Amino acid sequence: MRFRPVSRAFVAATVTSVVISTLAVILMVLPRVSSGDTTSSGAPSTTGRTDRSTPPSTPPRPAPEAIRYVALGSSYAAGPDSHGIVDEKCLRTANDYPHQVAAAWRMDLTDVTCSGSTIDNILSMPQRNRAQAPQIEAVTADTDLVTITTGGNDVNYIGRLTSASCLNVLQTDASQILSQRCRPQTNLPDATDPATQLDYRELERGLVQVVAAVKARAPKAVVMIVDYLPVVDVSRTCASVPLTREQLVQTVQTYNALIGATRAAAAASGALLVDASAQGANHTACSAEPWVYGYRRPAPYHPNRAGRQAMAGMVIDALRQTSLQEPPIPS
């Protein structure tokens, strides 16, 4: 039996076929190496770096934490009114200036403002029948912002003004006391006596102590003192402010001394002053656009809705000058 000679072309084709088949089997058995784990030469990467041709996706940024805001103070901060009361003991409303500021900047608010409170009620003494602890207890190490509006009750500013108005009303309409609209503070020894210079020095010292206590508890917090809107001025009188000329002048003097002590305390303590007294000068109770009520229930001589909104706007304007930043509006 004779064999035909095999051509070189046949041998080459057969060898090539065998090699290809063998490589296919090998590739099916061995684990694949991803393009992201190879070097530019094709060898497996020892660094684990991702190939530049496929950049990694950027992880989403965490949502910024809300600013932690604590509001301290008395009724000018608590915003007592006939509607929107959220704390009946403190006569605190849901649209007082702290609530409006917190809503505008989406803050985490702790509002412990309370009508009738004094500096002692902020620092060391729980307010009788109204609070379980001094207001300063609300300030913690992670607090970012603190506003303070207080001092009027320490010199009986609104109390004296209300009592004088009440006594004047009773001289012309005794039925007002029966309707409980008018309750003169005749049982207090200083119901009508003005505060002394010593009283204002103590007030200034007390405000400085409040700021120091806040900074001790929250070293990184922005601290603002928001002073009082003016109620009256000597150039305007009206039926909603039943005061004699002498009482009007005395009220303005008391107010000016209160504001002077507040400004001095802000300067001495390093707190940022929100000057509501200056911005409210043309919005007294007898003005065309008042920011405070006249002598009327339930909150005589306190900020009305427009006044509370104005105070909130002043605080927000001041915030923009600080290190705190307004969080972006959620998309």
Secondary structure by P-SEA (a helix, b strand, c coil): cccccccaaaaaaaaaaaaaaaaaaaaacbbbbccccccccccccccccccccccccccccccccccbbbbbbcccccccccccccccccccccccaaaaaaaaacccccccccccccccccccccccccccccccccccccccbbbbbcccccccaaaaaaaaaaaaaaacccccccccccccccccccccccccaaaaaaaaaaaaaaaaaaaaaccccbbbbbbbccccccccccccccccaaaaaaaaaaaaaaaaaaaaaaaaacccccccccccccccccccccccccccccccccccaaaaaaaaaaaaaaaaacccccccccc
